[in-house]
Amino acid sequence: MQKYIVFIFLFFFCIPPSNYKCCDCTSEILYQLKSFSPKMLTNSGVLILPVLVGEESGTLKYLDIKEITKMLLNVRKDLTPIDKKDFELRIKAKYDSTILISFYKNLYNSDIIALQNSDSIWQETECDYCLVMRIKNAVKIKSINNVIKRKMILETELWKINRPETVLRIETICSSLDKNILDSDFLLKAISLSLEKIPSYFPGNNEQRW
């Protein structure tokens, strides 16, 4: 009987993606607010929060945010992606650093009550929407024959800021048997597919569809 060593892995990489092949992925919208429409996103600022992992560290600090920005603009060129850096600096300047950690933990755990009572934090986002990504499950399995299997479940959400709530939730499941694929590429593939589920832009009368 073949034996396997199983371990949980995190994606602490900032290496640009080399390729996305050899991944088997599916992505679907789990929830969309009834009143939410593609038009509501038009020309909106979207704060890209760090990928949440649910561990003590809370976030992936070394993932290249520029790659996610490019992916988002490929889906909606009318959006203005906003880096989390300034948001985090504002929070740390006004509050204890544990406030930010708690906020990210509440987002990871989908603690709606706690999040809806975090008005002071949401105000510091200074944008229209937040992009929330959480890794719900990530495993790498290596057999004694050096066969490596990866599987990950990624949840992606859009949060409306003026009255904090989720307007869109997407689940992406990816697996791979490619031992050469980078962990960062594997994660970015899942993120790319998730963002493709965001409703596309509807142009005005004098514009051409992208």
HELIX and SHEET records of a PDB file:
HELIX    1   1 PRO A   38  LEU A   41  5                                   4    
HELIX    2   2 ILE A   65  VAL A   75  1                                  11    
HELIX    3   3 LYS A   84  LYS A   94  1                                  11    
HELIX    4   4 SER A   97  TYR A  108  1                                  12    
HELIX    5   5 ILE A  112  GLN A  116  1                                   5    
HELIX    6   6 ASP A  119  GLN A  123  1                                   5    
HELIX    7   7 ASP A  183  LEU A  195  1                                  13    
SHEET    1   A 4 TYR A   4  ILE A   8  0                                        
SHEET    2   A 4 TYR A 129  SER A 143 -1                                        
SHEET    3   A 4 GLY A  45  ILE A  48  1                                        
SHEET    4   A 4 THR A  80  ASP A  83  1                                        
SHEET    1   B 5 TYR A   4  ILE A   8  0                                        
SHEET    2   B 5 TYR A 129  SER A 143 -1                                        
SHEET    3   B 5 ILE A 148  LYS A 160 -1                                        
SHEET    4   B 5 GLU A 165  SER A 176 -1                                        
SHEET    5   B 5 CYS A  23  GLN A  32 -1                                        
END                                                                             
